[in-house]
Amino acid sequence: MREAPTWRIPIGVLALVLVLALYGIAIASLLPPLIGAWNALAQTPVYVVLGVVWILPLRRFLIWMETGRWG
């Protein structure tokens, strides 16, 4: 159990917010020209997958924020 505060948590939260904002901006600006003409039902799975993909590396990142190790 951690007794003293660590710099990794506030830096990690700021990095996470920044990376998620950049990811969202990239998806919102790059994807519509590619799939904008598709039917909404065809676009939905693409946006659902891209909305969930960012969660995959989150576990290791949160472990690093807590422990300082990547695994």
PDB file of N, CA, C, O and CB in Angstrom:
ATOM      1  N   MET A   1       0.842  -1.178   0.000  1.00  0.00           N
ATOM      2  CA  MET A   1       0.000   0.000   0.000  1.00  0.00           C
ATOM      3  C   MET A   1       0.891   1.246   0.000  1.00  0.00           C
ATOM      4  O   MET A   1       1.893   1.312   0.712  1.00  0.00           O
ATOM      5  CB  MET A   1      -0.960  -0.005   1.223  1.00  0.00           C
ATOM      6  N   ARG A   2       0.511   2.206  -0.793  1.00  0.00           N
ATOM      7  CA  ARG A   2       1.268   3.448  -0.935  1.00  0.00           C
ATOM      8  C   ARG A   2       1.003   4.351   0.258  1.00  0.00           C
ATOM      9  O   ARG A   2      -0.148   4.595   0.620  1.00  0.00           O
ATOM     10  CB  ARG A   2       0.903   4.169  -2.252  1.00  0.00           C
ATOM     11  N   GLU A   3       2.079   4.850   0.871  1.00  0.00           N
ATOM     12  CA  GLU A   3       1.933   5.737   2.024  1.00  0.00           C
ATOM     13  C   GLU A   3       2.108   7.202   1.653  1.00  0.00           C
ATOM     14  O   GLU A   3       1.507   8.077   2.276  1.00  0.00           O
ATOM     15  CB  GLU A   3       2.932   5.363   3.096  1.00  0.00           C
ATOM     16  N   ALA A   4       2.931   7.476   0.637  1.00  0.00           N
ATOM     17  CA  ALA A   4       3.197   8.858   0.231  1.00  0.00           C
ATOM     18  C   ALA A   4       2.660   9.096  -1.174  1.00  0.00           C
ATOM     19  O   ALA A   4       2.597   8.165  -1.977  1.00  0.00           O
ATOM     20  CB  ALA A   4       4.714   9.169   0.291  1.00  0.00           C
ATOM     21  N   PRO A   5       2.277  10.319  -1.478  1.00  0.00           N
ATOM     22  CA  PRO A   5       1.795  10.611  -2.831  1.00  0.00           C
ATOM     23  C   PRO A   5       2.909  10.404  -3.857  1.00  0.00           C
ATOM     24  O   PRO A   5       4.093  10.519  -3.541  1.00  0.00           O
ATOM     25  CB  PRO A   5       1.256  12.054  -2.914  1.00  0.00           C
ATOM     26  N   THR A   6       2.517  10.106  -5.054  1.00  0.00           N
ATOM     27  CA  THR A   6       3.466   9.887  -6.134  1.00  0.00           C
ATOM     28  C   THR A   6       3.151  10.814  -7.298  1.00  0.00           C
ATOM     29  O   THR A   6       1.994  11.183  -7.502  1.00  0.00           O
ATOM     30  CB  THR A   6       3.444   8.419  -6.591  1.00  0.00           C
ATOM     31  N   TRP A   7       4.155  11.188  -8.052  1.00  0.00           N
ATOM     32  CA  TRP A   7       3.984  12.085  -9.197  1.00  0.00           C
ATOM     33  C   TRP A   7       3.301  11.386 -10.361  1.00  0.00           C
ATOM     34  O   TRP A   7       2.760  12.056 -11.241  1.00  0.00           O
ATOM     35  CB  TRP A   7       5.332  12.633  -9.644  1.00  0.00           C
ATOM     36  N   ARG A   8       3.310  10.051 -10.389  1.00  0.00           N
ATOM     37  CA  ARG A   8       2.771   9.314 -11.532  1.00  0.00           C
ATOM     38  C   ARG A   8       1.263   9.487 -11.693  1.00  0.00           C
ATOM     39  O   ARG A   8       0.767   9.478 -12.820  1.00  0.00           O
ATOM     40  CB  ARG A   8       3.095   7.848 -11.393  1.00  0.00           C
ATOM     41  N   ILE A   9       0.541   9.640 -10.625  1.00  0.00           N
ATOM     42  CA  ILE A   9      -0.919   9.718 -10.728  1.00  0.00           C
ATOM     43  C   ILE A   9      -1.365  11.023 -11.395  1.00  0.00           C
ATOM     44  O   ILE A   9      -2.109  10.949 -12.373  1.00  0.00           O
ATOM     45  CB  ILE A   9      -1.557   9.597  -9.337  1.00  0.00           C
ATOM     46  N   PRO A  10      -0.962  12.205 -10.936  1.00  0.00           N
ATOM     47  CA  PRO A  10      -1.419  13.413 -11.629  1.00  0.00           C
ATOM     48  C   PRO A  10      -0.871  13.518 -13.057  1.00  0.00           C
ATOM     49  O   PRO A  10      -1.583  13.953 -13.963  1.00  0.00           O
ATOM     50  CB  PRO A  10      -1.013  14.645 -10.838  1.00  0.00           C
ATOM     51  N   ILE A  11       0.385  13.124 -13.259  1.00  0.00           N
ATOM     52  CA  ILE A  11       0.956  13.150 -14.609  1.00  0.00           C
ATOM     53  C   ILE A  11       0.231  12.133 -15.491  1.00  0.00           C
ATOM     54  O   ILE A  11      -0.048  12.412 -16.657  1.00  0.00           O
ATOM     55  CB  ILE A  11       2.486  12.852 -14.572  1.00  0.00           C
ATOM     56  N   GLY A  12      -0.068  10.974 -14.949  1.00  0.00           N
ATOM     57  CA  GLY A  12      -0.780   9.941 -15.699  1.00  0.00           C
ATOM     58  C   GLY A  12      -2.177  10.380 -16.099  1.00  0.00           C
ATOM     59  O   GLY A  12      -2.613  10.123 -17.221  1.00  0.00           O
ATOM     60  N   VAL A  13      -2.879  11.040 -15.192  1.00  0.00           N
ATOM     61  CA  VAL A  13      -4.226  11.525 -15.504  1.00  0.00           C
ATOM     62  C   VAL A  13      -4.168  12.594 -16.596  1.00  0.00           C
ATOM     63  O   VAL A  13      -4.970  12.579 -17.529  1.00  0.00           O
ATOM     64  CB  VAL A  13      -4.909  12.090 -14.236  1.00  0.00           C
ATOM     65  N   LEU A  14      -3.222  13.514 -16.476  1.00  0.00           N
ATOM     66  CA  LEU A  14      -3.074  14.546 -17.508  1.00  0.00           C
ATOM     67  C   LEU A  14      -2.701  13.927 -18.852  1.00  0.00           C
ATOM     68  O   LEU A  14      -3.236  14.329 -19.885  1.00  0.00           O
ATOM     69  CB  LEU A  14      -2.009  15.575 -17.089  1.00  0.00           C
ATOM     70  N   ALA A  15      -1.801  12.965 -18.851  1.00  0.00           N
ATOM     71  CA  ALA A  15      -1.412  12.296 -20.094  1.00  0.00           C
ATOM     72  C   ALA A  15      -2.592  11.544 -20.692  1.00  0.00           C
ATOM     73  O   ALA A  15      -2.795  11.568 -21.906  1.00  0.00           O
ATOM     74  CB  ALA A  15      -0.241  11.331 -19.845  1.00  0.00           C
ATOM     75  N   LEU A  16      -3.368  10.879 -19.849  1.00  0.00           N
ATOM     76  CA  LEU A  16      -4.528  10.137 -20.331  1.00  0.00           C
ATOM     77  C   LEU A  16      -5.546  11.071 -20.977  1.00  0.00           C
ATOM     78  O   LEU A  16      -6.065  10.772 -22.053  1.00  0.00           O
ATOM     79  CB  LEU A  16      -5.178   9.361 -19.185  1.00  0.00           C
ATOM     80  N   VAL A  17      -5.833  12.191 -20.334  1.00  0.00           N
ATOM     81  CA  VAL A  17      -6.783  13.165 -20.896  1.00  0.00           C
ATOM     82  C   VAL A  17      -6.260  13.714 -22.220  1.00  0.00           C
ATOM     83  O   VAL A  17      -7.020  13.850 -23.179  1.00  0.00           O
ATOM     84  CB  VAL A  17      -7.034  14.325 -19.900  1.00  0.00           C
ATOM     85  N   LEU A  18      -4.973  14.029 -22.275  1.00  0.00           N
ATOM     86  CA  LEU A  18      -4.384  14.563 -23.498  1.00  0.00           C
ATOM     87  C   LEU A  18      -4.427  13.544 -24.636  1.00  0.00           C
ATOM     88  O   LEU A  18      -4.824  13.878 -25.753  1.00  0.00           O
ATOM     89  CB  LEU A  18      -2.945  14.995 -23.242  1.00  0.00           C
ATOM     90  N   VAL A  19      -4.027  12.318 -24.361  1.00  0.00           N
ATOM     91  CA  VAL A  19      -4.019  11.281 -25.395  1.00  0.00           C
ATOM     92  C   VAL A  19      -5.438  10.973 -25.866  1.00  0.00           C
ATOM     93  O   VAL A  19      -5.662  10.802 -27.065  1.00  0.00           O
ATOM     94  CB  VAL A  19      -3.347  10.001 -24.869  1.00  0.00           C
ATOM     95  N   LEU A  20      -6.396  10.899 -24.949  1.00  0.00           N
ATOM     96  CA  LEU A  20      -7.779  10.636 -25.356  1.00  0.00           C
ATOM     97  C   LEU A  20      -8.346  11.786 -26.179  1.00  0.00           C
ATOM     98  O   LEU A  20      -9.100  11.549 -27.123  1.00  0.00           O
ATOM     99  CB  LEU A  20      -8.657  10.395 -24.130  1.00  0.00           C
ATOM    100  N   ALA A  21      -8.000  13.021 -25.844  1.00  0.00           N
ATOM    101  CA  ALA A  21      -8.449  14.160 -26.637  1.00  0.00           C
ATOM    102  C   ALA A  21      -7.855  14.104 -28.044  1.00  0.00           C
ATOM    103  O   ALA A  21      -8.560  14.328 -29.028  1.00  0.00           O
ATOM    104  CB  ALA A  21      -8.067  15.480 -25.948  1.00  0.00           C
ATOM    105  N   LEU A  22      -6.572  13.809 -28.137  1.00  0.00           N
ATOM    106  CA  LEU A  22      -5.933  13.694 -29.447  1.00  0.00           C
ATOM    107  C   LEU A  22      -6.525  12.541 -30.256  1.00  0.00           C
ATOM    108  O   LEU A  22      -6.733  12.673 -31.462  1.00  0.00           O
ATOM    109  CB  LEU A  22      -4.423  13.498 -29.285  1.00  0.00           C
ATOM    110  N   TYR A  23      -6.794  11.422 -29.605  1.00  0.00           N
ATOM    111  CA  TYR A  23      -7.411  10.276 -30.269  1.00  0.00           C
ATOM    112  C   TYR A  23      -8.804  10.651 -30.782  1.00  0.00           C
ATOM    113  O   TYR A  23      -9.152  10.343 -31.922  1.00  0.00           O
ATOM    114  CB  TYR A  23      -7.495   9.069 -29.303  1.00  0.00           C
ATOM    115  N   GLY A  24      -9.585  11.303 -29.952  1.00  0.00           N
ATOM    116  CA  GLY A  24     -10.931  11.708 -30.368  1.00  0.00           C
ATOM    117  C   GLY A  24     -10.909  12.691 -31.521  1.00  0.00           C
ATOM    118  O   GLY A  24     -11.706  12.583 -32.453  1.00  0.00           O
ATOM    119  N   ILE A  25      -9.994  13.656 -31.460  1.00  0.00           N
ATOM    120  CA  ILE A  25      -9.880  14.629 -32.553  1.00  0.00           C
ATOM    121  C   ILE A  25      -9.447  13.935 -33.836  1.00  0.00           C
ATOM    122  O   ILE A  25      -9.964  14.236 -34.912  1.00  0.00           O
ATOM    123  CB  ILE A  25      -8.880  15.747 -32.188  1.00  0.00           C
ATOM    124  N   ALA A  26      -8.500  13.009 -33.727  1.00  0.00           N
ATOM    125  CA  ALA A  26      -8.037  12.277 -34.912  1.00  0.00           C
ATOM    126  C   ALA A  26      -9.169  11.470 -35.530  1.00  0.00           C
ATOM    127  O   ALA A  26      -9.352  11.491 -36.748  1.00  0.00           O
ATOM    128  CB  ALA A  26      -6.868  11.349 -34.550  1.00  0.00           C
ATOM    129  N   ILE A  27      -9.924  10.765 -34.713  1.00  0.00           N
ATOM    130  CA  ILE A  27     -11.036   9.962 -35.229  1.00  0.00           C
ATOM    131  C   ILE A  27     -12.097  10.864 -35.850  1.00  0.00           C
ATOM    132  O   ILE A  27     -12.614  10.568 -36.927  1.00  0.00           O
ATOM    133  CB  ILE A  27     -11.656   9.101 -34.106  1.00  0.00           C
ATOM    134  N   ALA A  28     -12.421  11.966 -35.171  1.00  0.00           N
ATOM    135  CA  ALA A  28     -13.480  12.856 -35.657  1.00  0.00           C
ATOM    136  C   ALA A  28     -13.076  13.603 -36.924  1.00  0.00           C
ATOM    137  O   ALA A  28     -13.943  14.020 -37.692  1.00  0.00           O
ATOM    138  CB  ALA A  28     -13.854  13.854 -34.579  1.00  0.00           C
ATOM    139  N   SER A  29     -11.781  13.779 -37.155  1.00  0.00           N
ATOM    140  CA  SER A  29     -11.376  14.524 -38.345  1.00  0.00           C
ATOM    141  C   SER A  29     -10.967  13.617 -39.505  1.00  0.00           C
ATOM    142  O   SER A  29     -11.136  13.995 -40.664  1.00  0.00           O
ATOM    143  CB  SER A  29     -10.235  15.448 -38.003  1.00  0.00           C
ATOM    144  N   LEU A  30     -10.438  12.439 -39.219  1.00  0.00           N
ATOM    145  CA  LEU A  30      -9.959  11.567 -40.280  1.00  0.00           C
ATOM    146  C   LEU A  30     -11.005  10.581 -40.798  1.00  0.00           C
ATOM    147  O   LEU A  30     -10.980  10.219 -41.974  1.00  0.00           O
ATOM    148  CB  LEU A  30      -8.773  10.814 -39.796  1.00  0.00           C
ATOM    149  N   LEU A  31     -11.906  10.149 -39.952  1.00  0.00           N
ATOM    150  CA  LEU A  31     -12.836   9.102 -40.342  1.00  0.00           C
ATOM    151  C   LEU A  31     -14.023   9.567 -41.181  1.00  0.00           C
ATOM    152  O   LEU A  31     -14.383   8.863 -42.124  1.00  0.00           O
ATOM    153  CB  LEU A  31     -13.341   8.440 -39.133  1.00  0.00           C
ATOM    154  N   PRO A  32     -14.644  10.692 -40.903  1.00  0.00           N
ATOM    155  CA  PRO A  32     -15.816  11.080 -41.704  1.00  0.00           C
ATOM    156  C   PRO A  32     -15.576  11.161 -43.219  1.00  0.00           C
ATOM    157  O   PRO A  32     -16.454  10.752 -43.979  1.00  0.00           O
ATOM    158  CB  PRO A  32     -16.306  12.402 -41.230  1.00  0.00           C
ATOM    159  N   PRO A  33     -14.443  11.664 -43.685  1.00  0.00           N
ATOM    160  CA  PRO A  33     -14.255  11.639 -45.142  1.00  0.00           C
ATOM    161  C   PRO A  33     -14.193  10.221 -45.717  1.00  0.00           C
ATOM    162  O   PRO A  33     -14.527  10.005 -46.882  1.00  0.00           O
ATOM    163  CB  PRO A  33     -12.987  12.382 -45.504  1.00  0.00           C
ATOM    164  N   LEU A  34     -13.767   9.263 -44.903  1.00  0.00           N
ATOM    165  CA  LEU A  34     -13.652   7.890 -45.394  1.00  0.00           C
ATOM    166  C   LEU A  34     -14.972   7.135 -45.367  1.00  0.00           C
ATOM    167  O   LEU A  34     -15.281   6.385 -46.293  1.00  0.00           O
ATOM    168  CB  LEU A  34     -12.636   7.142 -44.581  1.00  0.00           C
ATOM    169  N   ILE A  35     -15.756   7.331 -44.304  1.00  0.00           N
ATOM    170  CA  ILE A  35     -16.987   6.538 -44.173  1.00  0.00           C
ATOM    171  C   ILE A  35     -18.235   7.412 -44.094  1.00  0.00           C
ATOM    172  O   ILE A  35     -19.320   6.909 -43.800  1.00  0.00           O
ATOM    173  CB  ILE A  35     -16.907   5.653 -42.937  1.00  0.00           C
ATOM    174  N   GLY A  36     -18.100   8.701 -44.350  1.00  0.00           N
ATOM    175  CA  GLY A  36     -19.232   9.618 -44.228  1.00  0.00           C
ATOM    176  C   GLY A  36     -20.381   9.323 -45.169  1.00  0.00           C
ATOM    177  O   GLY A  36     -21.530   9.641 -44.864  1.00  0.00           O
ATOM    178  N   ALA A  37     -20.086   8.719 -46.310  1.00  0.00           N
ATOM    179  CA  ALA A  37     -21.139   8.421 -47.283  1.00  0.00           C
ATOM    180  C   ALA A  37     -21.845   7.099 -46.991  1.00  0.00           C
ATOM    181  O   ALA A  37     -22.854   6.775 -47.617  1.00  0.00           O
ATOM    182  CB  ALA A  37     -20.554   8.387 -48.683  1.00  0.00           C
ATOM    183  N   TRP A  38     -21.315   6.347 -46.046  1.00  0.00           N
ATOM    184  CA  TRP A  38     -21.931   5.069 -45.697  1.00  0.00           C
ATOM    185  C   TRP A  38     -23.258   5.293 -44.975  1.00  0.00           C
ATOM    186  O   TRP A  38     -23.515   6.365 -44.426  1.00  0.00           O
ATOM    187  CB  TRP A  38     -20.981   4.233 -44.821  1.00  0.00           C
ATOM    188  N   ASN A  39     -24.080   4.272 -44.990  1.00  0.00           N
ATOM    189  CA  ASN A  39     -25.322   4.248 -44.231  1.00  0.00           C
ATOM    190  C   ASN A  39     -24.973   4.302 -42.732  1.00  0.00           C
ATOM    191  O   ASN A  39     -23.929   3.798 -42.317  1.00  0.00           O
ATOM    192  CB  ASN A  39     -26.171   2.966 -44.576  1.00  0.00           C
ATOM    193  N   ALA A  40     -25.839   4.907 -41.940  1.00  0.00           N
ATOM    194  CA  ALA A  40     -25.597   5.030 -40.496  1.00  0.00           C
ATOM    195  C   ALA A  40     -25.435   3.667 -39.830  1.00  0.00           C
ATOM    196  O   ALA A  40     -24.650   3.530 -38.892  1.00  0.00           O
ATOM    197  CB  ALA A  40     -26.742   5.794 -39.832  1.00  0.00           C
ATOM    198  N   LEU A  41     -26.163   2.661 -40.299  1.00  0.00           N
ATOM    199  CA  LEU A  41     -26.035   1.325 -39.713  1.00  0.00           C
ATOM    200  C   LEU A  41     -24.682   0.695 -40.047  1.00  0.00           C
ATOM    201  O   LEU A  41     -24.199  -0.149 -39.291  1.00  0.00           O
ATOM    202  CB  LEU A  41     -27.168   0.419 -40.208  1.00  0.00           C
ATOM    203  N   ALA A  42     -24.074   1.079 -41.137  1.00  0.00           N
ATOM    204  CA  ALA A  42     -22.738   0.581 -41.475  1.00  0.00           C
ATOM    205  C   ALA A  42     -21.663   1.349 -40.711  1.00  0.00           C
ATOM    206  O   ALA A  42     -20.618   0.784 -40.388  1.00  0.00           O
ATOM    207  CB  ALA A  42     -22.491   0.691 -42.991  1.00  0.00           C
ATOM    208  N   GLN A  43     -21.900   2.611 -40.420  1.00  0.00           N
ATOM    209  CA  GLN A  43     -20.937   3.412 -39.674  1.00  0.00           C
ATOM    210  C   GLN A  43     -20.899   3.042 -38.193  1.00  0.00           C
ATOM    211  O   GLN A  43     -19.853   3.133 -37.552  1.00  0.00           O
ATOM    212  CB  GLN A  43     -21.262   4.881 -39.825  1.00  0.00           C
ATOM    213  N   THR A  44     -22.021   2.633 -37.667  1.00  0.00           N
ATOM    214  CA  THR A  44     -22.135   2.368 -36.234  1.00  0.00           C
ATOM    215  C   THR A  44     -21.099   1.383 -35.709  1.00  0.00           C
ATOM    216  O   THR A  44     -20.445   1.682 -34.710  1.00  0.00           O
ATOM    217  CB  THR A  44     -23.501   1.851 -35.929  1.00  0.00           C
ATOM    218  N   PRO A  45     -20.917   0.202 -36.344  1.00  0.00           N
ATOM    219  CA  PRO A  45     -19.911  -0.721 -35.801  1.00  0.00           C
ATOM    220  C   PRO A  45     -18.492  -0.147 -35.831  1.00  0.00           C
ATOM    221  O   PRO A  45     -17.687  -0.435 -34.945  1.00  0.00           O
ATOM    222  CB  PRO A  45     -19.941  -2.023 -36.575  1.00  0.00           C
ATOM    223  N   VAL A  46     -18.187   0.655 -36.837  1.00  0.00           N
ATOM    224  CA  VAL A  46     -16.857   1.260 -36.920  1.00  0.00           C
ATOM    225  C   VAL A  46     -16.643   2.182 -35.727  1.00  0.00           C
ATOM    226  O   VAL A  46     -15.609   2.106 -35.064  1.00  0.00           O
ATOM    227  CB  VAL A  46     -16.683   2.041 -38.251  1.00  0.00           C
ATOM    228  N   TYR A  47     -17.603   3.044 -35.449  1.00  0.00           N
ATOM    229  CA  TYR A  47     -17.471   3.972 -34.328  1.00  0.00           C
ATOM    230  C   TYR A  47     -17.516   3.253 -32.979  1.00  0.00           C
ATOM    231  O   TYR A  47     -16.856   3.681 -32.032  1.00  0.00           O
ATOM    232  CB  TYR A  47     -18.570   5.021 -34.389  1.00  0.00           C
ATOM    233  N   VAL A  48     -18.278   2.177 -32.880  1.00  0.00           N
ATOM    234  CA  VAL A  48     -18.314   1.407 -31.623  1.00  0.00           C
ATOM    235  C   VAL A  48     -16.953   0.768 -31.367  1.00  0.00           C
ATOM    236  O   VAL A  48     -16.438   0.835 -30.251  1.00  0.00           O
ATOM    237  CB  VAL A  48     -19.422   0.312 -31.672  1.00  0.00           C
ATOM    238  N   VAL A  49     -16.370   0.154 -32.386  1.00  0.00           N
ATOM    239  CA  VAL A  49     -15.053  -0.471 -32.227  1.00  0.00           C
ATOM    240  C   VAL A  49     -14.013   0.581 -31.858  1.00  0.00           C
ATOM    241  O   VAL A  49     -13.223   0.371 -30.938  1.00  0.00           O
ATOM    242  CB  VAL A  49     -14.635  -1.208 -33.520  1.00  0.00           C
ATOM    243  N   LEU A  50     -14.004   1.704 -32.561  1.00  0.00           N
ATOM    244  CA  LEU A  50     -13.029   2.751 -32.266  1.00  0.00           C
ATOM    245  C   LEU A  50     -13.289   3.402 -30.905  1.00  0.00           C
ATOM    246  O   LEU A  50     -12.369   3.938 -30.288  1.00  0.00           O
ATOM    247  CB  LEU A  50     -13.052   3.812 -33.363  1.00  0.00           C
ATOM    248  N   GLY A  51     -14.519   3.359 -30.443  1.00  0.00           N
ATOM    249  CA  GLY A  51     -14.838   3.889 -29.121  1.00  0.00           C
ATOM    250  C   GLY A  51     -14.402   2.974 -27.993  1.00  0.00           C
ATOM    251  O   GLY A  51     -14.282   3.415 -26.850  1.00  0.00           O
ATOM    252  N   VAL A  52     -14.162   1.701 -28.299  1.00  0.00           N
ATOM    253  CA  VAL A  52     -13.760   0.738 -27.285  1.00  0.00           C
ATOM    254  C   VAL A  52     -12.255   0.456 -27.349  1.00  0.00           C
ATOM    255  O   VAL A  52     -11.665   0.049 -26.349  1.00  0.00           O
ATOM    256  CB  VAL A  52     -14.548  -0.561 -27.452  1.00  0.00           C
ATOM    257  N   VAL A  53     -11.634   0.665 -28.499  1.00  0.00           N
ATOM    258  CA  VAL A  53     -10.221   0.333 -28.695  1.00  0.00           C
ATOM    259  C   VAL A  53      -9.313   1.051 -27.699  1.00  0.00           C
ATOM    260  O   VAL A  53      -8.314   0.478 -27.265  1.00  0.00           O
ATOM    261  CB  VAL A  53      -9.798   0.680 -30.112  1.00  0.00           C
ATOM    262  N   TRP A  54      -9.629   2.270 -27.332  1.00  0.00           N
ATOM    263  CA  TRP A  54      -8.763   3.024 -26.434  1.00  0.00           C
ATOM    264  C   TRP A  54      -8.678   2.394 -25.047  1.00  0.00           C
ATOM    265  O   TRP A  54      -7.751   2.686 -24.290  1.00  0.00           O
ATOM    266  CB  TRP A  54      -9.257   4.448 -26.317  1.00  0.00           C
ATOM    267  N   ILE A  55      -9.629   1.537 -24.709  1.00  0.00           N
ATOM    268  CA  ILE A  55      -9.645   0.909 -23.393  1.00  0.00           C
ATOM    269  C   ILE A  55      -8.570  -0.181 -23.275  1.00  0.00           C
ATOM    270  O   ILE A  55      -8.110  -0.476 -22.172  1.00  0.00           O
ATOM    271  CB  ILE A  55     -11.029   0.315 -23.112  1.00  0.00           C
ATOM    272  N   LEU A  56      -8.171  -0.774 -24.397  1.00  0.00           N
ATOM    273  CA  LEU A  56      -7.255  -1.913 -24.357  1.00  0.00           C
ATOM    274  C   LEU A  56      -5.941  -1.615 -23.633  1.00  0.00           C
ATOM    275  O   LEU A  56      -5.549  -2.414 -22.783  1.00  0.00           O
ATOM    276  CB  LEU A  56      -6.957  -2.365 -25.757  1.00  0.00           C
ATOM    277  N   PRO A  57      -5.238  -0.515 -23.917  1.00  0.00           N
ATOM    278  CA  PRO A  57      -3.975  -0.273 -23.194  1.00  0.00           C
ATOM    279  C   PRO A  57      -4.170   0.372 -21.819  1.00  0.00           C
ATOM    280  O   PRO A  57      -3.197   0.601 -21.101  1.00  0.00           O
ATOM    281  CB  PRO A  57      -3.075   0.609 -24.028  1.00  0.00           C
ATOM    282  N   LEU A  58      -5.407   0.663 -21.452  1.00  0.00           N
ATOM    283  CA  LEU A  58      -5.672   1.390 -20.221  1.00  0.00           C
ATOM    284  C   LEU A  58      -5.261   0.615 -18.971  1.00  0.00           C
ATOM    285  O   LEU A  58      -4.784   1.220 -18.011  1.00  0.00           O
ATOM    286  CB  LEU A  58      -7.130   1.734 -20.143  1.00  0.00           C
ATOM    287  N   ARG A  59      -5.432  -0.694 -18.959  1.00  0.00           N
ATOM    288  CA  ARG A  59      -5.106  -1.492 -17.771  1.00  0.00           C
ATOM    289  C   ARG A  59      -3.641  -1.353 -17.397  1.00  0.00           C
ATOM    290  O   ARG A  59      -3.315  -1.090 -16.240  1.00  0.00           O
ATOM    291  CB  ARG A  59      -5.444  -2.963 -18.007  1.00  0.00           C
ATOM    292  N   ARG A  60      -2.756  -1.529 -18.374  1.00  0.00           N
ATOM    293  CA  ARG A  60      -1.322  -1.415 -18.090  1.00  0.00           C
ATOM    294  C   ARG A  60      -0.949  -0.001 -17.668  1.00  0.00           C
ATOM    295  O   ARG A  60      -0.100   0.192 -16.798  1.00  0.00           O
ATOM    296  CB  ARG A  60      -0.503  -1.823 -19.315  1.00  0.00           C
ATOM    297  N   PHE A  61      -1.584   0.977 -18.283  1.00  0.00           N
ATOM    298  CA  PHE A  61      -1.308   2.365 -17.933  1.00  0.00           C
ATOM    299  C   PHE A  61      -1.713   2.650 -16.489  1.00  0.00           C
ATOM    300  O   PHE A  61      -0.975   3.313 -15.760  1.00  0.00           O
ATOM    301  CB  PHE A  61      -2.042   3.313 -18.888  1.00  0.00           C
ATOM    302  N   LEU A  62      -2.867   2.160 -16.074  1.00  0.00           N
ATOM    303  CA  LEU A  62      -3.313   2.357 -14.692  1.00  0.00           C
ATOM    304  C   LEU A  62      -2.424   1.613 -13.707  1.00  0.00           C
ATOM    305  O   LEU A  62      -2.176   2.101 -12.604  1.00  0.00           O
ATOM    306  CB  LEU A  62      -4.760   1.899 -14.532  1.00  0.00           C
ATOM    307  N   ILE A  63      -1.940   0.430 -14.095  1.00  0.00           N
ATOM    308  CA  ILE A  63      -0.996  -0.299 -13.240  1.00  0.00           C
ATOM    309  C   ILE A  63       0.278   0.523 -13.069  1.00  0.00           C
ATOM    310  O   ILE A  63       0.813   0.616 -11.964  1.00  0.00           O
ATOM    311  CB  ILE A  63      -0.667  -1.698 -13.840  1.00  0.00           C
ATOM    312  N   TRP A  64       0.771   1.127 -14.170  1.00  0.00           N
ATOM    313  CA  TRP A  64       1.963   1.961 -14.079  1.00  0.00           C
ATOM    314  C   TRP A  64       1.719   3.152 -13.156  1.00  0.00           C
ATOM    315  O   TRP A  64       2.585   3.504 -12.355  1.00  0.00           O
ATOM    316  CB  TRP A  64       2.387   2.445 -15.472  1.00  0.00           C
ATOM    317  N   MET A  65       0.555   3.769 -13.263  1.00  0.00           N
ATOM    318  CA  MET A  65       0.255   4.915 -12.412  1.00  0.00           C
ATOM    319  C   MET A  65       0.284   4.529 -10.932  1.00  0.00           C
ATOM    320  O   MET A  65       0.735   5.315 -10.098  1.00  0.00           O
ATOM    321  CB  MET A  65      -1.112   5.503 -12.777  1.00  0.00           C
ATOM    322  N   GLU A  66      -0.183   3.351 -10.605  1.00  0.00           N
ATOM    323  CA  GLU A  66      -0.236   2.920  -9.210  1.00  0.00           C
ATOM    324  C   GLU A  66       1.093   2.395  -8.697  1.00  0.00           C
ATOM    325  O   GLU A  66       1.495   2.706  -7.576  1.00  0.00           O
ATOM    326  CB  GLU A  66      -1.282   1.864  -9.045  1.00  0.00           C
ATOM    327  N   THR A  67       1.788   1.587  -9.523  1.00  0.00           N
ATOM    328  CA  THR A  67       2.948   0.854  -9.011  1.00  0.00           C
ATOM    329  C   THR A  67       4.280   1.312  -9.584  1.00  0.00           C
ATOM    330  O   THR A  67       5.322   1.106  -8.961  1.00  0.00           O
ATOM    331  CB  THR A  67       2.778  -0.595  -9.288  1.00  0.00           C
ATOM    332  N   GLY A  68       4.262   1.928 -10.759  1.00  0.00           N
ATOM    333  CA  GLY A  68       5.515   2.295 -11.409  1.00  0.00           C
ATOM    334  C   GLY A  68       6.032   1.200 -12.326  1.00  0.00           C
ATOM    335  O   GLY A  68       7.074   1.367 -12.960  1.00  0.00           O
ATOM    336  N   ARG A  69       5.322   0.081 -12.405  1.00  0.00           N
ATOM    337  CA  ARG A  69       5.689  -1.028 -13.316  1.00  0.00           C
ATOM    338  C   ARG A  69       4.627  -1.137 -14.391  1.00  0.00           C
ATOM    339  O   ARG A  69       3.479  -0.754 -14.166  1.00  0.00           O
ATOM    340  CB  ARG A  69       5.835  -2.393 -12.542  1.00  0.00           C
ATOM    341  N   TRP A  70       4.990  -1.656 -15.559  1.00  0.00           N
ATOM    342  CA  TRP A  70       4.057  -1.764 -16.675  1.00  0.00           C
ATOM    343  C   TRP A  70       3.285  -3.076 -16.688  1.00  0.00           C
ATOM    344  O   TRP A  70       2.443  -3.273 -17.565  1.00  0.00           O
ATOM    345  CB  TRP A  70       4.797  -1.611 -17.966  1.00  0.00           C
ATOM    346  N   GLY A  71       3.535  -3.952 -15.776  1.00  0.00           N
ATOM    347  CA  GLY A  71       2.835  -5.236 -15.821  1.00  0.00           C
ATOM    348  C   GLY A  71       2.424  -5.732 -14.476  1.00  0.00           C
ATOM    349  O   GLY A  71       1.826  -6.803 -14.370  1.00  0.00           O
TER     350      GLY A  71
END
